[in-house]
Amino acid sequence: IRGNIFYCDPQTPSQKPHVENNHNYIRDILPNGLDLSFLTQDKLNLMFSHINSYVRASNKNKTPYELTVEIFGEEFMNAIGIKKIDKKDVCLKPSLIRTIKK
Protein backbone atom coordinates (compact mmCIF):
# COMPACT_ATOMS: atom_id res chain seq x y z
CA ILE A 1 0.00 0.00 0.00
CA ARG A 2 1.44 3.36 -1.01
CA GLY A 3 -1.21 5.47 0.67
CA ASN A 4 -4.69 5.61 2.09
CA ILE A 5 -7.64 7.72 1.04
CA PHE A 6 -10.32 8.58 3.56
CA TYR A 7 -13.79 9.73 2.60
CA CYS A 8 -15.92 12.24 4.53
CA ASP A 9 -19.53 13.03 3.73
CA PRO A 10 -20.12 16.59 2.47
CA GLN A 11 -21.40 19.05 5.07
CA THR A 12 -20.43 16.68 7.92
CA PRO A 13 -17.67 18.46 9.84
CA SER A 14 -17.97 15.98 12.73
CA GLN A 15 -16.18 13.43 10.52
CA LYS A 16 -13.14 15.64 10.09
CA PRO A 17 -12.59 17.86 13.15
CA HIS A 18 -8.78 17.91 12.95
CA VAL A 19 -8.80 18.88 9.28
CA GLU A 20 -11.24 21.68 10.04
CA ASN A 21 -8.94 22.96 12.81
CA ASN A 22 -6.03 23.10 10.37
CA HIS A 23 -8.25 25.00 7.95
CA ASN A 24 -8.75 27.64 10.65
CA TYR A 25 -4.96 28.03 11.05
CA ILE A 26 -4.56 28.32 7.29
CA ARG A 27 -7.24 31.03 7.19
CA ASP A 28 -5.47 32.93 9.99
CA ILE A 29 -2.51 33.25 7.61
CA LEU A 30 -4.42 33.36 4.30
CA PRO A 31 -7.72 35.20 4.88
CA ASN A 32 -10.71 34.48 2.63
CA GLY A 33 -10.75 36.58 -0.53
CA LEU A 34 -6.96 36.90 -0.70
CA ASP A 35 -5.43 36.48 -4.15
CA LEU A 36 -3.22 33.40 -3.78
CA SER A 37 -1.19 33.91 -6.95
CA PHE A 38 1.81 35.12 -4.91
CA LEU A 39 2.17 31.74 -3.16
CA THR A 40 5.20 29.59 -3.90
CA GLN A 41 6.11 26.14 -2.63
CA ASP A 42 8.64 27.76 -0.28
CA LYS A 43 5.94 29.98 1.21
CA LEU A 44 3.56 27.03 1.62
CA ASN A 45 6.31 24.98 3.29
CA LEU A 46 6.99 27.85 5.67
CA MET A 47 3.29 28.26 6.44
CA PHE A 48 2.82 24.55 7.16
CA SER A 49 6.05 24.46 9.17
CA HIS A 50 4.56 27.11 11.48
CA ILE A 51 1.13 25.46 11.62
CA ASN A 52 2.67 22.08 12.41
CA SER A 53 4.94 23.60 15.07
CA TYR A 54 2.01 25.10 16.99
CA VAL A 55 1.45 23.29 20.30
CA ARG A 56 -2.00 21.67 20.54
CA ALA A 57 -3.69 20.83 23.84
CA SER A 58 -5.55 18.08 21.95
CA ASN A 59 -2.16 16.44 21.29
CA LYS A 60 -1.17 16.48 24.98
CA ASN A 61 0.74 19.73 24.38
CA LYS A 62 2.78 18.30 21.54
CA THR A 63 2.99 19.72 18.07
CA PRO A 64 1.86 17.88 14.94
CA TYR A 65 5.50 18.11 13.84
CA GLU A 66 6.66 16.21 16.94
CA LEU A 67 3.98 13.54 16.55
CA THR A 68 4.84 13.03 12.90
CA VAL A 69 8.56 12.73 13.65
CA GLU A 70 7.77 10.09 16.29
CA ILE A 71 6.00 7.98 13.67
CA PHE A 72 7.84 8.68 10.41
CA GLY A 73 11.16 10.23 11.46
CA GLU A 74 12.75 13.58 10.78
CA GLU A 75 13.93 12.45 7.34
CA PHE A 76 10.30 12.31 6.24
CA MET A 77 9.64 15.89 7.35
CA ASN A 78 12.79 17.04 5.57
CA ALA A 79 11.69 15.22 2.42
CA ILE A 80 8.35 17.05 2.35
CA GLY A 81 9.94 20.42 3.18
CA ILE A 82 8.49 20.91 6.67
CA LYS A 83 10.83 22.24 9.35
CA LYS A 84 10.48 22.55 13.12
CA ILE A 85 9.88 26.12 14.26
CA ASP A 86 10.74 27.02 17.85
CA LYS A 87 7.58 27.59 19.96
CA LYS A 88 8.44 31.23 20.62
CA ASP A 89 8.89 31.91 16.90
CA VAL A 90 5.62 30.39 15.62
CA CYS A 91 3.58 32.97 13.69
CA LEU A 92 0.05 32.34 12.45
CA LYS A 93 -0.56 35.77 10.92
CA PRO A 94 -0.65 36.99 7.31
CA SER A 95 2.66 38.78 7.86
CA LEU A 96 4.37 35.37 7.97
CA ILE A 97 4.35 34.85 4.20
CA ARG A 98 3.77 38.37 2.94
CA THR A 99 7.28 39.41 3.98
CA ILE A 100 9.09 36.69 2.02
CA LYS A 101 10.22 37.74 -1.42
CA LYS A 102 10.87 34.73 -3.68
C-alpha positions as CSV (number, residue, x, y, z in Angstrom):
1,I,0.0,0.0,0.0
2,R,1.4,3.4,-1.0
3,G,-1.2,5.5,0.7
4,N,-4.7,5.6,2.1
5,I,-7.6,7.7,1.0
6,F,-10.3,8.6,3.6
7,Y,-13.8,9.7,2.6
8,C,-15.9,12.2,4.5
9,D,-19.5,13.0,3.7
10,P,-20.1,16.6,2.5
11,Q,-21.4,19.0,5.1
12,T,-20.4,16.7,7.9
13,P,-17.7,18.5,9.8
14,S,-18.0,16.0,12.7
15,Q,-16.2,13.4,10.5
16,K,-13.1,15.6,10.1
17,P,-12.6,17.9,13.1
18,H,-8.8,17.9,12.9
19,V,-8.8,18.9,9.3
20,E,-11.2,21.7,10.0
21,N,-8.9,23.0,12.8
22,N,-6.0,23.1,10.4
23,H,-8.3,25.0,8.0
24,N,-8.8,27.6,10.7
25,Y,-5.0,28.0,11.0
26,I,-4.6,28.3,7.3
27,R,-7.2,31.0,7.2
28,D,-5.5,32.9,10.0
29,I,-2.5,33.2,7.6
30,L,-4.4,33.4,4.3
31,P,-7.7,35.2,4.9
32,N,-10.7,34.5,2.6
33,G,-10.7,36.6,-0.5
34,L,-7.0,36.9,-0.7
35,D,-5.4,36.5,-4.2
36,L,-3.2,33.4,-3.8
37,S,-1.2,33.9,-6.9
38,F,1.8,35.1,-4.9
39,L,2.2,31.7,-3.2
40,T,5.2,29.6,-3.9
41,Q,6.1,26.1,-2.6
42,D,8.6,27.8,-0.3
43,K,5.9,30.0,1.2
44,L,3.6,27.0,1.6
45,N,6.3,25.0,3.3
46,L,7.0,27.9,5.7
47,M,3.3,28.3,6.4
48,F,2.8,24.6,7.2
49,S,6.1,24.5,9.2
50,H,4.6,27.1,11.5
51,I,1.1,25.5,11.6
52,N,2.7,22.1,12.4
53,S,4.9,23.6,15.1
54,Y,2.0,25.1,17.0
55,V,1.4,23.3,20.3
56,R,-2.0,21.7,20.5
57,A,-3.7,20.8,23.8
58,S,-5.6,18.1,21.9
59,N,-2.2,16.4,21.3
60,K,-1.2,16.5,25.0
61,N,0.7,19.7,24.4
62,K,2.8,18.3,21.5
63,T,3.0,19.7,18.1
64,P,1.9,17.9,14.9
65,Y,5.5,18.1,13.8
66,E,6.7,16.2,16.9
67,L,4.0,13.5,16.6
68,T,4.8,13.0,12.9
69,V,8.6,12.7,13.6
70,E,7.8,10.1,16.3
71,I,6.0,8.0,13.7
72,F,7.8,8.7,10.4
73,G,11.2,10.2,11.5
74,E,12.7,13.6,10.8
75,E,13.9,12.5,7.3
76,F,10.3,12.3,6.2
77,M,9.6,15.9,7.3
78,N,12.8,17.0,5.6
79,A,11.7,15.2,2.4
80,I,8.3,17.0,2.4
81,G,9.9,20.4,3.2
82,I,8.5,20.9,6.7
83,K,10.8,22.2,9.4
84,K,10.5,22.6,13.1
85,I,9.9,26.1,14.3
86,D,10.7,27.0,17.9
87,K,7.6,27.6,20.0
88,K,8.4,31.2,20.6
89,D,8.9,31.9,16.9
90,V,5.6,30.4,15.6
91,C,3.6,33.0,13.7
92,L,0.0,32.3,12.4
93,K,-0.6,35.8,10.9
94,P,-0.6,37.0,7.3
95,S,2.7,38.8,7.9
96,L,4.4,35.4,8.0
97,I,4.3,34.8,4.2
98,R,3.8,38.4,2.9
99,T,7.3,39.4,4.0
100,I,9.1,36.7,2.0
101,K,10.2,37.7,-1.4
102,K,10.9,34.7,-3.7
